[in-house]
């Protein structure tokens, strides 16, 4: 049985479709950030505390990047999904990633890449650096 939830105005969204949309958004975000000069270190790093979508390096700074992808703004902007608790968790995850990998960055920051994939036309990408 396929799990469904209320989705876009076009109809229900399956779990597989949501996963594919998330993967698409992460691909777009990774390409965008690499084109801006960041170095992609890891994707979808997981531990018992949570997951980091993208781990990158920007010079000597470790970047923990949350990617939020939407097909519409009906449920709110991707930016609205980033709470203070989410930011604190991402900071902890970044520290844990660095410890696990034996990396000692000069600094760590949390970024958001919001990807809006409209029904027609190219994706719209908004990179917000330094949320935390």
CORQUI-V549599 format. One record per residue. D_CENTER is the distance of its C-alpha to the mean C-alpha in whole Angstrom. Layout:
# CORQUI-V549599
d_center:D_CENTER
d_center:D_CENTER
This chain:
# CORQUI-V549599
d_center:28
d_center:25
d_center:23
d_center:23
d_center:22
d_center:22
d_center:20
d_center:20
d_center:24
d_center:24
d_center:25
d_center:23
d_center:20
d_center:20
d_center:18
d_center:18
d_center:17
d_center:14
d_center:13
d_center:14
d_center:12
d_center:9
d_center:10
d_center:11
d_center:8
d_center:6
d_center:10
d_center:10
d_center:8
d_center:9
d_center:12
d_center:12
d_center:11
d_center:14
d_center:16
d_center:16
d_center:17
d_center:15
d_center:15
d_center:13
d_center:14
d_center:12
d_center:10
d_center:9
d_center:11
d_center:13
d_center:16
d_center:18
d_center:16
d_center:13
d_center:10
d_center:7
d_center:5
d_center:6
d_center:10
d_center:12
d_center:15
d_center:16
d_center:20
d_center:21
d_center:17
d_center:15
d_center:11
d_center:9
d_center:5
d_center:3
d_center:2
d_center:5
d_center:8
d_center:12
d_center:15
d_center:17
d_center:17
d_center:19
d_center:17
d_center:16
d_center:13
d_center:10
d_center:11
d_center:13
d_center:11
d_center:10
d_center:14
d_center:16
d_center:16
d_center:12
d_center:12
d_center:15
d_center:13
d_center:11
d_center:14
d_center:16
d_center:13
d_center:13
d_center:17
d_center:17
d_center:16
d_center:18
d_center:21
d_center:20
d_center:20
d_center:23
d_center:21
d_center:22
d_center:20
d_center:22
d_center:19
d_center:16
d_center:13
d_center:10
d_center:8
d_center:6
d_center:6
d_center:8
d_center:9
d_center:12
d_center:14
d_center:18
d_center:21
d_center:22
d_center:21
d_center:18
d_center:15
d_center:14
d_center:12
d_center:11
d_center:10
d_center:11
d_center:12
d_center:14
d_center:13
d_center:14
